[in-house]
Amino acid sequence: MRAKVIITPKREVLDPQGKTVQSALEITSISATPTLVSQGQTGISVTMLVSNSGGATAEVSSAGLTFTGTSARDSEYTVTPNSGNPLTIEGGGSGSLTFEVSVLGSATLEEITVDGVISGTDSNSGGTIS
């Protein structure tokens, strides 16, 4: 499994005092328990760690997982976000988002890479982080 940067700021935004307000979300890691799964398996726990290197709080609007083998396999997995996942990540802080994953009984038997996606808005400017 690997994690990759999904969201970075396109430009720096400053408040009237010259302080950076643009949030910058970065997925720093993704881990799964267990790491070997079977067709039809349920209850797989996946944790995605996200950091906000910006100066403003990021309001998380969506977060999820993608599954790729020899091609996209998203439709072969069901992902349920934990209801306790953070809705905001403070500037300079980090957050842990968890998901429960189920594998369809007909899922393709191959090595799968799990990646994450996250998007949000800057709490100061209201701008989309993309």
N, C-alpha and C positions, 0 to 999 in steps of 0.2 A: 504494500500500500504506500501511497505517497500523497503528500499534500503540496499544493502549489498556490502561489499568490493569485487571488481571483480579483480582488478589489484594491485599487490604488487611487490616490487623488490625481485628477488631471491637472489641477492648478492649486496653488496656495491661495487661501482667502484670509485676509487680515481684518481684525476688528478695529474700531477707531483708536485703540491704544497700540496697534501694531502687533497684536498677539495672533498667532496662527489659530484659526478656528476650524479649518477643514479637517474632518476625520479621515483616517487612513486605516481601513481594516485589512488585516492580513491573516490568512489561515496559516498557523505555524506548525500544526501537526494534526494528523488523523490517526486514530488507533481503533482496532476492533477486537472484541472478545466474543467468541474465539476467532482465530485467523483462518482456520480451515472450516468450510461449511459444506453442507449437503443440500441437494434438492429437497425442497419442502421444509427446510429448517426454519424455525421461528425463534424470537427472543435474542437475536444477535445485537449486542450493545456496541454502538459506534460513538466515539467521542471526538469532537472537533474543537481544538483550541484556537481561539481567535485573539489577536492583539490589535489594539488601536494606538498607533504611533502618532496620531494627530493630537492637537491641543484641545479639541472639543469632544463632547460626548457624542457617540454614534448611536442612533436609534435604529435597532435592527428591524428591518421590514420583512426580510425573508432569509432563510438559510436552509440548505438541503445538501443532499449527496448525489453524486453521479457514479455510474458503474460502467466501466469500459473493459472489454476483452478485445477480440479481433475486430469488434465494432461496438457501438453503443448498446448497452444491455440494461438501461434504466427500467424498461418495461418488465424486466424479469425479477425485480426487487420491489418490495413495498417498504417505504420509509415512513415512520411515525416519529415526529419530533416530541421530545419530552416537554410536557406542559410547564415545567419549571425552568426552561431555558431562559437566559437573560434577554430582556427587551432592550437594554441599553448596555453599552460598554464605555466606561469613562475614558477620557483622553489620557493616554499614557498607561492605560490599564489593559486587562485581558479578561476573557470570559471562556467558559467551557460549555459547549452545547452538546447534548446527547440525543441520540436517535435510537429507536428500536427498529431493526431491519428483519424482514422475512424474505426468504428465498422461495420463488415459485417452484412448484413441483416439476415444471417443465424447463427450468433454467438451463442454459447452455453450460456444459461441463468444460470449463477452461479457467485459466488464471484471470482474475478480475482486479482491476485497479479501481480503488475507491478514492474519489476526489470530492472536494467540498465547494459549495458556492454560498456566497453571502452578499447581501446588499442592504443598504440602509440610507439614512439621511443624517446630515450634520445638524445637531440640535441647535446650533446658533444661527446658521444661515438657512436651514431648511433645504439646502441643496442635496441632490441625490449623490450618493457616493457610488461612482462607477468608473 
